Amino acid sequence: MLAPLLLTVFIGALAFAENTAAPTPPNVILVMTDDQGYGDLSCHGNPWLKTPAIDALAANSIRLANYHVDPTCAPTRAALMTGRYSSRTGVWHTVMGRSILRKDEVTMAQAFADSGYRTGIFGKWHLGDNYPYRPQDRGFHEVLIHGGGGVGQTPDYWGNDYFDDTYLHNGQYEKFSGYCTDVWFKAAEKFVEQNRDRPFFAYIAPNAPHAPYLVDKKYSAPFRNAGLPSPLAEFYGMIANIDENMARLESTLVRLGMVENTILIFTTDNGTAAGNDGFNVGWRGMKGSEYEGGHRVPCFIRWPAGHFNGDGAVGSLTAHVDFLPTLIDLCRLKRPANVQFDGVSLVPLFNAPVEKTLGRTLFVHSQRIENPEKWRQCAVMTDHWRLVNGKELFEMGPDLEQTHDVALLHPDVMRQLRGEYEKWWADISTRFDEYVRIELGSPQANPTSLTCHDWHAPIEQIPWTHQLIEKSPNANGFWAVDVLRDGRYEITLRDRPAYVAHRLPAGNARVVVGGAEARQAIGADAESVTFTVPLQAGPTTLQTWLELKDGKSRGAYFVDVKFVE
């Protein structure tokens, strides 16, 4: 069944290309917000929230009405960037070293850059904070990001709190004025203006409305005044600010005369995080869930210069893995060599009736653990059915709320969808036993800074935010690393980043890496402890211990590793 489907998609894409020749390649702006669900828009019926700018975009866009992502953020970003299922790319969690995109994956930014586009990212990356996994290593020319999965998370600049923060700009820390979302959009608008005479790809990925729910009171006050509780009022206030920025972005495109040849996309990375007090269009589940509300999200695509029907809905089952194949067709990008996409181009659907489908089966799962487990929090999806956790079956036409399990009534469908899952699992799981290793000793990044965000350990052992680290938890884990060259390395242990003055507790420090072990006393008032150890090239693990005088032991939350000679 697969070969005829792919042939149909390919022929449709060729026909599209022949009939819609553009004088210049289109620009692409992809906006993806964080933790905003399908019901967190006024055009989708939210009774409290007003999003006029996004609503206007939706009204003049192709609307993917049955569009799905992963239930959490880093996996969605991996799938979006590669056109491949996230777990296949090494990303199935948001911490624990399992949010790092394998270096042999080809990204959307690389595809655009290889085709002559100028590329920029503004906001959240969340697919690796160390070389060679950073966005500037993966095809982005202009990079303005926070660290980790959110502002205030462990790899982020210490003390950032959404306002007047310090972010990484092309690999260097730089202080910015203003609210985080405003900073991302303003930088993206500057990028657009600077590249108005050449094709560009701008990826705007605000951390909002992800927790912590911090926003100027002028945005949250209307919702508080309407009687909404905290943090829902702040959550909606963050979205109101996003909508305001979308309006400014549109004004910039109009002012520069770029609307007609710019593909503008708005989507989100998982179901809502608003909680039970929010509006979820009646769907079951929220962020992290295998049910519909955890992974079915808004997606609007506008290219108004007569390239496709700008006021049409696509009812067919679609997903994040479809974006890269689709943009390759729309922008006539060079197709990456030796890449097998899990997604397909959606171009044949863009001028088709809403009832037209691709007749496919797609999969989502939530694997927020060290090693993926078969049948864990998963959904097998067709246009008509949802098989949840291999046990429950829902008929999506009459039961969008997923309240009536009809598994016993359709044993043939159960067998078919379970069989589809078995084949999918066998295909994506071939590298589950591999670590995505942080490289040590590279000339492109020496020293390398490690944080406990990427420890391999149970989730309760991961201090993934600055607030958790400030509590000095007795936690530990190891880093999966790859020593690139033989030699002597300096390994420096800290409880804060190097630019923050903070004393280590009294006791002893120990490090084990590559078969080498070293131990020394922590000096009085010392802010760090440095070991010099010989290492051999190759994959290994690195772990540290601070053995305190009160008998407790934990890891150093920040470690710098420098190749010396």
C-alpha positions as CSV (number, residue, x, y, z in Angstrom):
1,M,0.0,0.0,0.0
2,L,2.9,2.4,0.7
3,A,4.4,2.5,-2.8
4,P,1.2,3.7,-4.6
5,L,0.6,6.3,-2.0
6,L,4.1,7.7,-2.3
7,L,3.8,7.6,-6.1
8,T,0.6,9.6,-5.9
9,V,2.2,12.2,-3.6
10,F,5.2,12.5,-5.9
11,I,3.1,13.0,-9.0
12,G,1.0,15.5,-7.2
13,A,4.0,17.4,-6.1
14,L,5.4,17.5,-9.7
15,A,2.1,18.8,-11.0
16,F,2.1,21.5,-8.4
17,A,5.7,22.5,-9.3
18,E,4.8,22.7,-13.0
19,N,1.8,24.9,-12.5
20,T,3.0,27.3,-9.9
21,A,6.4,28.5,-11.0
22,A,7.4,31.5,-8.8
23,P,9.8,34.2,-10.0
24,T,11.8,33.8,-6.8
25,P,11.8,31.1,-4.1
26,P,9.3,31.9,-1.3
27,N,10.5,33.0,2.1
28,V,9.3,30.8,5.0
29,I,8.5,32.0,8.5
30,L,7.6,29.2,10.9
31,V,6.1,30.2,14.3
32,M,5.8,27.4,16.8
33,T,4.6,28.3,20.4
34,D,5.3,26.2,23.5
35,D,2.5,24.4,25.3
36,Q,-0.4,26.1,23.6
37,G,-3.2,23.7,22.7
38,Y,-5.9,23.5,20.1
39,G,-8.4,25.3,22.3
40,D,-6.1,28.1,23.3
41,L,-7.3,30.3,20.4
42,S,-10.4,32.3,20.0
43,C,-11.0,31.0,16.5
44,H,-11.3,27.6,18.1
45,G,-14.0,28.7,20.5
46,N,-12.0,29.7,23.6
47,P,-14.6,31.7,25.7
48,W,-12.0,34.0,27.4
49,L,-9.0,34.4,25.2
50,K,-9.0,36.8,22.2
51,T,-6.4,36.1,19.5
52,P,-7.4,38.4,16.6
53,A,-4.1,38.3,14.7
54,I,-3.8,34.5,14.8
55,D,-7.5,34.2,14.0
56,A,-7.0,36.4,10.9
57,L,-4.1,34.3,9.8
58,A,-6.2,31.1,10.2
59,A,-9.0,32.6,8.2
60,N,-6.7,33.1,5.2
61,S,-4.7,29.9,5.5
62,I,-4.8,26.3,4.7
63,R,-5.9,24.9,8.0
64,L,-4.7,21.4,9.0
65,A,-7.7,20.3,11.0
66,N,-6.4,16.9,11.9
67,Y,-2.7,17.8,12.6
68,H,-0.7,15.9,15.2
69,V,2.6,16.3,17.1
70,D,4.3,14.6,19.9
71,P,2.8,15.1,23.4
72,T,5.8,17.0,24.6
73,C,8.1,19.7,23.2
74,A,11.6,18.3,22.4
75,P,10.3,15.3,20.5
76,T,8.0,17.5,18.4
77,R,10.9,19.8,17.5
78,A,13.0,16.8,16.5
79,A,10.3,15.4,14.2
80,L,9.5,18.9,12.8
81,M,13.2,19.6,12.0
82,T,13.9,16.2,10.4
83,G,10.6,14.8,8.9
84,R,11.3,11.7,10.9
85,Y,9.7,10.2,14.0
86,S,11.4,11.8,17.1
87,S,12.3,8.5,18.8
88,R,14.1,7.4,15.6
89,T,16.3,10.6,15.9
90,G,17.4,9.9,19.6
91,V,14.9,12.4,21.1
92,W,12.1,11.0,23.3
93,H,12.4,13.1,26.5
94,T,12.9,16.7,27.4
95,V,15.9,16.1,29.8
96,M,18.2,13.2,30.8
97,G,20.4,13.5,27.6
98,R,17.4,12.2,25.6
99,S,16.5,15.6,24.1
100,I,19.7,15.7,22.0
101,L,19.2,15.3,18.2
102,R,21.6,12.7,16.7
103,K,24.3,14.4,14.7
104,D,23.7,12.2,11.6
105,E,20.2,13.6,11.2
106,V,19.6,16.3,8.5
107,T,17.6,19.3,9.7
108,M,15.1,21.6,8.0
109,A,17.6,24.4,8.5
110,Q,20.3,22.4,6.7
111,A,17.9,21.7,3.8
112,F,17.2,25.4,3.4
113,A,20.8,26.5,3.8
114,D,22.0,24.0,1.2
115,S,19.5,25.5,-1.2
116,G,20.8,29.0,-0.8
117,Y,18.4,30.3,1.9
118,R,19.5,32.5,4.8
119,T,18.4,30.7,8.0
120,G,17.6,32.0,11.5
121,I,16.2,30.7,14.8
122,F,14.7,32.8,17.5
123,G,13.7,31.4,20.9
124,K,13.7,27.7,21.8
125,W,15.9,25.0,20.3
126,H,15.9,22.2,22.9
127,L,17.7,19.7,20.8
128,G,21.2,20.0,22.3
129,D,23.2,22.7,24.0
130,N,26.7,21.4,23.2
131,Y,28.7,21.1,19.9
132,P,27.8,19.5,17.5
133,Y,24.2,19.6,18.4
134,R,23.6,23.4,18.7
135,P,21.5,25.2,16.1
136,Q,24.5,26.9,14.6
137,D,25.9,23.4,14.0
138,R,22.7,22.2,12.3
139,G,22.2,24.7,9.5
140,F,21.2,28.0,11.2
141,H,23.1,31.1,10.3
142,E,21.5,33.5,12.8
143,V,20.9,32.1,16.2
144,L,19.3,33.8,19.2
145,I,18.2,31.3,21.8
146,H,17.8,30.5,25.5
147,G,19.4,27.3,26.9
148,G,17.7,24.0,27.5
149,G,14.0,23.6,27.2
150,G,13.0,27.0,28.7
151,V,14.1,30.2,30.2
152,G,15.3,29.5,33.7
153,Q,16.1,25.8,33.0
154,T,19.6,24.6,33.9
155,P,21.5,25.2,30.7
156,D,20.0,28.7,30.4
157,Y,21.9,31.8,31.5
158,W,21.8,31.8,35.3
159,G,19.2,34.1,36.7
160,N,17.1,34.6,33.6
161,D,13.4,35.3,34.5
162,Y,11.7,36.2,31.1
163,F,12.5,39.9,31.6
164,D,15.7,41.7,30.5
165,D,17.5,38.5,30.1
166,T,20.8,37.3,28.7
167,Y,20.6,34.9,25.8
168,L,22.9,33.1,23.4
169,H,23.4,35.2,20.3
170,N,25.5,33.4,17.6
171,G,27.2,31.4,20.4
172,Q,28.0,34.3,22.7
173,Y,26.0,35.6,25.7
174,E,24.3,38.9,25.1
175,K,22.1,41.0,27.3
176,F,18.6,42.0,25.9
177,S,16.0,44.4,27.2
178,G,12.3,43.5,27.3
179,Y,10.1,40.5,27.6
180,C,11.4,37.2,26.2
181,T,8.6,36.7,23.5
182,D,9.1,40.3,22.4
183,V,12.8,39.8,22.1
184,W,12.4,36.7,19.8
185,F,9.9,38.4,17.5
186,K,11.8,41.7,17.3
187,A,15.0,39.8,16.4
188,A,13.2,37.8,13.8
189,E,11.7,40.9,12.2
190,K,15.2,42.4,12.0
191,F,16.4,39.2,10.3
192,V,13.5,39.4,7.9
193,E,14.3,43.0,7.0
194,Q,18.0,42.3,6.6
195,N,17.3,39.5,4.2
196,R,14.5,41.0,2.2
197,D,16.4,40.7,-1.0
198,R,17.2,37.0,-0.7
199,P,15.2,33.9,0.3
200,F,15.2,33.2,4.0
201,F,13.8,30.7,6.5
202,A,13.0,32.2,10.0
203,Y,12.0,29.8,12.8
204,I,10.4,31.7,15.6
205,A,10.0,29.4,18.6
206,P,8.9,31.4,21.7
207,N,9.2,29.6,25.1
208,A,5.8,31.1,25.9
209,P,3.3,30.1,27.1
210,H,5.4,27.4,28.9
211,A,5.8,27.6,32.7
212,P,6.8,29.4,34.7
213,Y,3.9,31.6,33.9
214,L,5.5,35.0,33.9
215,V,4.1,37.9,32.0
216,D,3.5,41.6,32.5
217,K,0.4,42.2,34.5
218,K,-1.2,44.2,31.8
219,Y,-1.6,41.0,29.8
220,S,-2.9,38.8,32.7
221,A,-5.1,41.4,34.4
222,P,-8.0,41.1,32.0
223,F,-8.3,37.4,32.7
224,R,-7.9,37.9,36.5
225,N,-10.6,40.5,36.3
226,A,-12.8,38.0,34.5
227,G,-12.5,35.7,37.4
228,L,-9.9,33.2,36.0
229,P,-7.6,31.7,38.5
230,S,-3.8,31.9,38.5
231,P,-1.8,30.5,36.7
232,L,-4.5,30.3,33.9
233,A,-4.8,34.1,33.8
234,E,-1.0,34.3,33.3
235,F,-1.0,31.5,30.7
236,Y,-3.7,33.3,28.7
237,G,-1.8,36.6,29.2
238,M,1.3,35.0,27.6
239,I,-0.8,34.0,24.6
240,A,-2.3,37.5,24.3
241,N,1.2,38.8,24.1
242,I,2.1,36.2,21.4
243,D,-0.9,37.4,19.4
244,E,0.2,41.0,19.7
245,N,3.6,39.9,18.3
246,M,2.0,38.0,15.5
247,A,0.2,41.3,14.6
248,R,3.5,43.2,14.6
249,L,5.1,40.5,12.4
250,E,2.3,40.8,9.9
251,S,2.7,44.6,9.9
252,T,6.4,44.1,9.1
253,L,5.7,41.8,6.2
254,V,3.1,44.3,4.8
255,R,5.5,47.3,5.3
256,L,8.3,45.4,3.4
257,G,5.9,44.2,0.7
258,M,6.7,40.6,1.5
259,V,3.3,39.1,2.2
260,E,2.8,37.7,-1.3
261,N,5.9,35.7,-1.4
262,T,6.2,34.5,2.2
263,I,4.9,31.3,3.5
264,L,3.7,32.0,7.0
265,I,3.1,29.0,9.3
266,F,1.6,29.0,12.8
267,T,1.5,25.9,15.0
268,T,2.3,24.6,18.5
269,D,4.4,21.8,19.9
270,N,1.9,19.8,22.0
271,G,-1.4,19.9,23.7
272,T,-2.3,22.6,26.2
273,A,-0.7,23.0,29.6
274,A,-3.5,25.1,30.9
275,G,-4.9,22.5,33.2
276,N,-8.5,21.5,33.9
277,D,-9.5,25.2,34.3
278,G,-8.7,25.9,30.6
279,F,-10.6,25.2,27.4
280,N,-9.7,22.1,25.4
281,V,-12.6,21.9,22.9
282,G,-13.9,18.9,24.8
283,W,-11.0,16.7,23.9
284,R,-9.5,14.2,26.4
285,G,-6.0,14.7,27.6
286,M,-3.6,17.6,27.7
287,K,0.2,18.0,27.4
288,G,1.9,14.7,27.8
289,S,-1.2,12.6,27.1
290,E,-1.6,9.9,24.4
291,Y,-5.3,11.0,24.0
292,E,-6.3,13.6,21.4
293,G,-5.9,16.7,23.6
294,G,-2.2,15.8,24.1
295,H,-1.1,15.9,20.5
296,R,-3.7,17.4,18.2
297,V,-2.8,21.0,17.8
298,P,-3.6,24.0,15.5
299,C,-1.7,24.4,12.3
300,F,-2.2,27.2,9.7
301,I,-0.2,27.7,6.4
302,R,-0.6,30.9,4.4
303,W,0.9,31.6,1.0
304,P,-1.5,34.2,-0.5
305,A,-0.1,34.8,-4.0
306,G,-2.5,32.3,-5.7
307,H,-0.3,29.3,-5.0
308,F,-3.1,27.4,-3.3
309,N,-6.5,27.9,-1.9
310,G,-6.1,30.3,1.0
311,D,-9.3,29.5,2.7
312,G,-9.4,25.7,2.8
313,A,-9.4,23.1,5.5
314,V,-7.5,19.8,5.2
315,G,-9.3,17.1,7.0
316,S,-6.8,14.3,6.3
317,L,-4.6,13.0,9.0
318,T,-1.3,15.0,9.0
319,A,1.7,15.4,11.3
320,H,4.9,17.3,12.2
321,V,6.9,14.8,10.1
322,D,5.2,16.1,7.0
323,F,6.6,19.6,7.2
324,L,10.0,19.1,5.8
325,P,8.9,17.1,2.8
326,T,6.2,19.7,2.2
327,L,8.5,22.6,2.3
328,I,11.0,20.8,0.1
329,D,8.2,20.7,-2.5
330,L,6.9,24.2,-2.0
331,C,10.3,25.9,-2.0
332,R,12.0,23.5,-4.5
333,L,14.7,22.7,-2.0
334,K,17.4,20.2,-2.7
335,R,16.2,16.9,-1.3
336,P,18.7,15.7,1.3
337,A,20.6,12.6,0.1
338,N,20.1,9.3,1.8
339,V,17.3,10.5,4.1
340,Q,14.2,8.3,4.5
341,F,11.4,10.6,5.6
342,D,8.5,9.3,7.8
343,G,6.4,12.2,6.6
344,V,5.1,13.0,3.1
345,S,4.5,16.2,1.1
346,L,1.0,17.6,1.8
347,V,1.0,19.6,-1.4
348,P,-1.5,17.3,-3.1
349,L,-4.0,18.1,-0.3
350,F,-3.8,21.9,-0.5
351,N,-6.2,22.3,-3.3
352,A,-8.2,19.2,-2.7
353,P,-11.6,18.9,-1.1
354,V,-11.5,18.6,2.7
355,E,-12.7,15.0,2.5
356,K,-9.6,13.9,0.5
357,T,-7.2,11.8,2.6
358,L,-3.9,10.2,2.2
359,G,-5.2,6.9,3.8
360,R,-2.3,6.6,6.1
361,T,-1.5,5.3,9.6
362,L,0.5,7.6,12.0
363,F,1.9,7.1,15.5
364,V,2.5,9.2,18.6
365,H,3.9,8.1,22.0
366,S,5.2,9.7,25.2
367,Q,8.4,8.2,26.4
368,R,9.6,10.4,29.2
369,I,12.0,7.7,30.6
370,E,15.6,6.7,30.0
371,N,14.8,3.8,27.5
372,P,11.5,3.6,25.5
373,E,9.0,0.9,26.4
374,K,6.8,-0.8,23.9
375,W,3.1,0.3,24.1
376,R,3.9,3.0,26.6
377,Q,1.4,6.0,26.3
378,C,0.9,5.6,22.6
379,A,-1.8,6.2,19.9
380,V,-2.1,4.5,16.5
381,M,-4.0,6.9,14.3
382,T,-5.9,6.7,11.0
383,D,-8.4,9.1,9.6
384,H,-11.2,7.2,11.3
385,W,-9.7,5.3,14.3
386,R,-7.5,5.8,17.4
387,L,-5.9,2.8,19.1
388,V,-4.7,4.0,22.5
389,N,-2.1,2.0,24.5
390,G,-2.9,-1.0,22.4
391,K,-6.1,-1.6,24.3
392,E,-8.7,1.1,23.7
393,L,-10.3,1.8,20.4
394,F,-12.1,5.1,19.5
395,E,-14.1,6.0,16.4
396,M,-13.2,9.6,15.8
397,G,-16.1,10.7,13.7
398,P,-18.8,10.2,16.3
399,D,-16.5,10.2,19.3
400,L,-13.9,13.0,19.2
401,E,-14.1,13.2,23.0
402,Q,-12.8,9.5,23.2
403,T,-15.4,8.5,25.8
404,H,-16.6,5.2,24.2
405,D,-14.1,2.4,23.9
406,V,-15.3,0.2,21.0
407,A,-12.4,-2.3,21.1
408,L,-14.7,-5.3,21.7
409,L,-17.0,-4.4,18.8
410,H,-14.1,-4.2,16.2
411,P,-11.6,-7.0,16.8
412,D,-10.5,-6.9,13.1
413,V,-9.6,-3.2,13.5
414,M,-7.8,-4.0,16.7
415,R,-5.7,-6.7,15.0
416,Q,-4.9,-4.4,12.1
417,L,-3.8,-1.4,14.1
418,R,-1.8,-3.5,16.6
419,G,0.0,-5.1,13.7
420,E,0.8,-1.6,12.3
421,Y,2.2,-0.6,15.6
422,E,4.4,-3.7,15.8
423,K,5.9,-3.0,12.4
424,W,6.5,0.7,13.3
425,W,8.1,-0.2,16.7
426,A,10.5,-2.7,15.0
427,D,11.5,0.0,12.5
428,I,12.1,2.9,14.9
429,S,13.7,1.0,17.8
430,T,16.9,-0.2,16.2
431,R,19.0,2.5,17.9
432,F,17.3,2.8,21.2
433,D,20.3,1.3,23.0
434,E,22.6,4.1,21.7
435,Y,23.4,7.2,23.6
436,V,23.6,10.6,21.8
437,R,27.0,11.5,23.3
438,I,28.3,14.9,24.1
439,E,31.7,15.4,22.5
440,L,34.8,16.3,24.5
441,G,38.0,17.8,23.1
442,S,36.6,19.2,19.9
443,P,38.6,22.3,18.6
444,Q,35.2,23.8,17.8
445,A,34.1,23.8,21.5
446,N,36.9,23.7,24.0
447,P,36.1,23.7,26.9
448,T,32.8,21.9,26.8
449,S,30.3,22.9,29.5
450,L,28.1,20.1,30.9
451,T,25.0,20.6,33.0
452,C,22.9,18.2,35.1
453,H,20.0,18.8,32.7
454,D,21.7,16.1,30.6
455,W,22.5,13.5,33.3
456,H,21.4,10.0,32.6
457,A,19.4,9.2,35.8
458,P,15.8,8.7,36.9
459,I,13.8,11.9,36.3
460,E,13.5,12.6,40.0
461,Q,17.3,12.9,40.1
462,I,17.5,15.6,37.4
463,P,17.7,19.2,38.7
464,W,16.5,20.7,35.4
465,T,15.8,24.3,36.6
466,H,17.7,26.9,38.4
467,Q,15.2,26.8,41.2
468,L,15.8,23.1,41.8
469,I,19.5,23.6,41.9
470,E,19.2,26.3,44.5
471,K,17.7,23.7,46.8
472,S,21.0,21.7,46.5
473,P,19.3,18.3,45.9
474,N,21.2,15.1,46.8
475,A,21.0,13.9,43.2
476,N,23.4,12.4,40.7
477,G,23.8,10.9,37.3
478,F,26.3,10.4,34.5
479,W,26.9,12.1,31.2
480,A,27.3,10.0,28.0
481,V,30.3,11.5,26.3
482,D,32.7,10.9,23.4
483,V,36.3,11.8,23.9
484,L,37.5,12.9,20.5
485,R,41.3,12.8,21.0
486,D,43.9,11.3,23.4
487,G,45.4,13.7,25.8
488,R,45.2,15.5,29.1
489,Y,42.0,17.0,30.1
490,E,41.1,19.5,32.8
491,I,37.7,18.6,34.4
492,T,36.3,21.4,36.6
493,L,33.4,20.8,39.0
494,R,31.1,23.6,40.1
495,D,27.7,24.2,41.7
496,R,27.0,27.2,39.4
497,P,28.2,28.2,36.0
498,A,31.7,29.7,35.8
499,Y,30.4,33.3,35.6
500,V,28.5,33.0,39.0
501,A,30.4,33.3,42.3
502,H,29.2,30.4,44.5
503,R,31.2,28.4,47.1
504,L,31.3,24.6,47.0
505,P,30.3,22.8,50.2
506,A,33.1,21.4,52.4
507,G,34.2,17.8,51.7
508,N,35.8,15.8,49.0
509,A,35.4,15.8,45.2
510,R,35.6,12.8,42.9
511,V,35.4,12.2,39.2
512,V,35.3,9.0,37.2
513,V,35.7,9.1,33.4
514,G,37.1,6.7,30.8
515,G,38.4,4.3,33.3
516,A,40.2,7.1,35.2
517,E,39.3,8.1,38.7
518,A,40.6,11.0,40.7
519,R,39.8,12.5,44.2
520,Q,40.8,15.6,46.1
521,A,39.6,17.7,49.0
522,I,37.5,20.7,48.3
523,G,39.5,23.8,49.4
524,A,38.1,26.3,51.9
525,D,35.9,28.8,50.2
526,A,36.6,27.1,46.8
527,E,34.1,27.8,44.0
528,S,35.5,25.0,41.9
529,V,37.6,21.9,41.9
530,T,39.8,21.0,38.9
531,F,41.2,17.6,38.0
532,T,43.8,16.9,35.3
533,V,43.4,13.4,33.9
534,P,44.7,11.6,30.9
535,L,41.9,10.3,28.6
536,Q,41.9,8.0,25.6
537,A,39.7,8.8,22.6
538,G,36.4,6.9,22.5
539,P,32.9,6.7,23.9
540,T,32.6,6.6,27.7
541,T,30.7,8.1,30.6
542,L,31.6,10.9,33.0
543,Q,30.3,11.2,36.6
544,T,31.2,13.4,39.5
545,W,30.6,13.2,43.3
546,L,30.7,15.9,46.0
547,E,31.1,13.8,49.2
548,L,30.1,16.2,51.9
549,K,31.0,16.3,55.6
550,D,27.5,15.7,56.7
551,G,27.7,12.2,55.0
552,K,25.6,13.1,52.0
553,S,26.9,12.7,48.4
554,R,25.7,14.3,45.2
555,G,27.0,15.3,41.8
556,A,28.4,18.6,40.7
557,Y,25.6,20.4,38.7
558,F,28.0,22.1,36.3
559,V,31.2,20.6,34.8
560,D,33.6,22.1,32.3
561,V,35.9,19.8,30.4
562,K,38.9,21.2,28.6
563,F,41.4,19.5,26.3
564,V,44.9,20.7,27.4
565,E,47.4,18.7,25.3
